[in-house]
């Protein structure tokens, strides 16, 4: 029941790279006054390195075909390959933020599994829901629709005692 892998979209890679380059060049626009604004220039330099580094990280994940998918065992929720097992999932929903207009597929886990998921993912605190942001996925609507179909099949097969 393995799904196709939904790769990282090009949009965040291009956006972060562009923002990083612009932020890197911004302090150099007024080179005569550069020394007067040295703390701000250092902050912008560090911020631009972080943006460029994250875009390179996303590009490497895209090139290595790592992405989001599900199989008979569970759903991969991040680019590190962390997985939520089907037996741990309580519900999967679509979420659209009214403030930022971002969309995501949210996977809610049953409260009895929070601690085991925390240990398996090596996190400090347990998380009640896991969000797969649509901006990072190449075909997000297709991903969500197919994930919901797979979840309905799995949910119908579950036996509750």
N, C-alpha and C positions, 0 to 999 in steps of 0.2 A: 504494500500500500504506500510505497514511497512516492512522495510528490516530486515535482520538478523543483530545482533550487531557484529561488528568487534572489537574483544577484543585487548587489548594491547599485543604486541609481547613479547616473553621472551627475545629476544636479547638485548634490551636496559636495561632490569632489570639486567641481568647477567653482561653485560658490565659495567654499572655504579657501581654495587656492587663490582666487581673485581677491578676496578680502584680505588674505595674508600678504599678498604682493603689494596691494594698495597701502595697507597699514605699514608695511616695511618701507615704502617710498615716501610716506607722508612726512616724517621728520626731516627728510632730505630736501623737501621743497623750499625751505628757508635755511639754507646752509650757513648763512652769515650769523644768524641768531641761534644756531644749534646749541652752543655751549650754555646759553641762558636757560634753556628748557631741557637740560640733560636728564633729569629724573623722568619727565614725561616721555622723552625720546627712548630711554631705556625700557620703560613700561611698554611702549608701542612695539619696540623691537622684540621683546619677550612674547607679547601677545601675537605678533605676526608669526613668530617661529612656532607657536602652539597651533595656530590655524593651518599653516603650511604642513606641519607634521601630521595633523589629523587628516588632512586631505590626502597625503601620501599613504597613511595607514588605510584609509578607505579604498584608495586605488589598488593597493596590494591585495586587499580582500576581494576586490572585484576581479582582478587578474587571476587569482587562485581559485576562482569560482566558489568561494565560500559565501554563504548567504543564509537565508531563512528557508526552512523546509520542515516537513514532518514525515514520520514513518510509522511503522506499526508500534513502536515503543513510545513515541511522544513527539512534542513540538520543540524545535530549536528556536530560542527566543532572543539570542544575541549573536554577534559576530565571533564570540569566543567559543561557540558551540555548546553553550549551556542549554540543557534540555529539561522541559517539564513533561513528566510522564502523563499519559492519558488518564491513568487511574487517580492522579493528583488534581486534575482539572475539575472545577465545579461549574464554570461557565465561561463562554467566550462571547464578547460583545464588541460592537463598533462604538468608538468614542470620537466625537467632534467637539473640540474646545470652542466655546462661545467667545472667548477672549482673543485667542491667537489664531483661530481657524485651522489649527493642526488636526490631523486625523490619525487614528491609530487603532489597531486591533488589540484589545485588552483581554488577557487570560487571567481569570480569577481562579485561585487554587483553594482547595478546602482547608479550613483552619487546622485540621489535624496533621497536615503535611508541611506546614510552614517551616518547622524546625529541620526536617529532613532535607528540604530544598535548600535551606540556608547552609547546612553543612556540605551538601553536595556541590553547591556553587561557590563555597568558601567565602561567604559574606559575613559581615559583622552583625547585622541585624536581619531578622526575617522580613520578607516582603509579602504583602497580601495579594498583590496583583502584578502582572508583568505586561508591559506595554511594548508592542512592536510598532514603532513610528513609521508612518507611511512615506514620509519624505526620504527615507533611506532605501526604500525598496523600489525596484525597477517597475513592476506592474502591481501596484498595491491593491487595487480593486479586485483584480483576478486572484491575488494571494488570499484576500479576506474571504471572497466567495467560495473558493476551493477549500479553504480551511474550515469554514462553517459547514460545508457539505461533509467533509471528513469527520468533523466533530459530531454531527447529527448521526452518522453511521455508527461511530464509536459509542455515543450516548445511548442509542437504541440497543446495542449489544450488551451494555452493562447490566448486571443483575444486582439489585439492591436487597440487602437482607434487613 
